[in-house]
Amino acid sequence: MLSGKKVLIGITGSIAAYKIPFLVRLLIRENAEVRIVMSQSACDFVTPLTLSALSQNPVSIKPFNESDGKWHSHIELGSWADVFVIAPLSANTLAKMSTGITDNLLMATYLAARCPIFFAPAMDVDMFEHPSTQSNIQRLQSYGNILIAPTEGELASGLLGYGRMEEPENIVSILKAFFSKALALKGKKILISSGPTIEPIDPVRFISNYSSGLMGNALAIEAASRGADVTLVSGPVSSLPVHPNIRLVKVTTAAEMHSACLENFTDAEMCIMAAAVADYVPIDPQNQKIHKSEDKLMLQLKKSVDILAELGAKKRKKQVLIGFALETNNEIESAKQKLEKKNLDFIVLNSLQTPGAGFSTPTNQVSIISRNGEVFPYKLKPKSEVAVDILDFATNLID
Ligand code: CTP
């Protein structure tokens, strides 16, 4: 599975760097091609000479390396790689990746790389649990970078807890699983809608909802990493994924989302409608600011088009159509009615009654209801893992 694959390893300054020569040996044994880029401080933990000998390639540290007298281009390294694995990832480089600070070759390579990027944090438990580290990890995931989560155990500090870099054998297994999964949806066209819509009332006010787009982004990243050509139609959100297989179509209103979805549906083999589309929109949005006058203001709204129902009516036999249902009461019954009415292959139900599920949270708890009405409940998990469950279910339905 790894034979001939080009694996670029980025090493940063962490004690776990001593494990990377083992990782390189395992990858070479699998007939992968390995190149290495290191931060200057990583050289305090493991020598470039060892890594160069094991990888059978020069190691890049600075753009110009006195040792081999060559120019090491971040663009060339990033475009060479099929996959970039940053391991171990220190808290310092993690923070730089989250904000884009580019003060060395490794960071320039990270920003320029267009291949899938894995990151394996390694640090002390207190550093790992710090809110800034956790939010940096979430930020990287929202860019589409794939977390190789640290494990629990004895740390170099002598403390016990999370922060140990995943073992090299397991990193190799993760890469193997990634490359085998990368073929599952290869070349399939998938349309995903995500985020809220914003409906203007006047130039300064609007109607919208709390959708963050995190679930739709996670689905787009997961589908793209399985090799699908993804079109992500997204309403306004604070962060969007970056991936070579994801084409972004940014929209604002329900009407714009409607046209973008219709335009991209005909060619799609699968469509997942994760967007929180406004059901009612102002009839007569004003061009000038509405000034306050009377005690009461009547705002007239009209029903927007139900995009999913329209796609359901147009759906060809082989197209897979998936909807979401956000419910607060009578959940399963209501979701089943939507499944039927909108002609879906399955519906993903999330209940606002479950703590940690629904809008604006990094986690979600869903049940999938299949075409024949069977209900499959899942546990509360990070949205990236919920995306895996949904796409596993969907992949079984696609030809
Ligand atoms: N949806 C849509 N167009 C709309 C409204 C909803 O495509 N104008 C889609 C959503 O993206 C979701 C599904 O329909 O996949 C169900 O959305 P939900 O808000 O749960 O239900 P509604 O059909 O809008 O019904 P209600 O608001 O009465 O629950």
Residues whose N, C-alpha, C, O or C-beta is under 5 A from the ligand:
A	BS01	CTP	M273 A274 A275 A276 V277 A278 D279 S304 V305 D306 I307 L308 G323 F324 A325 L326
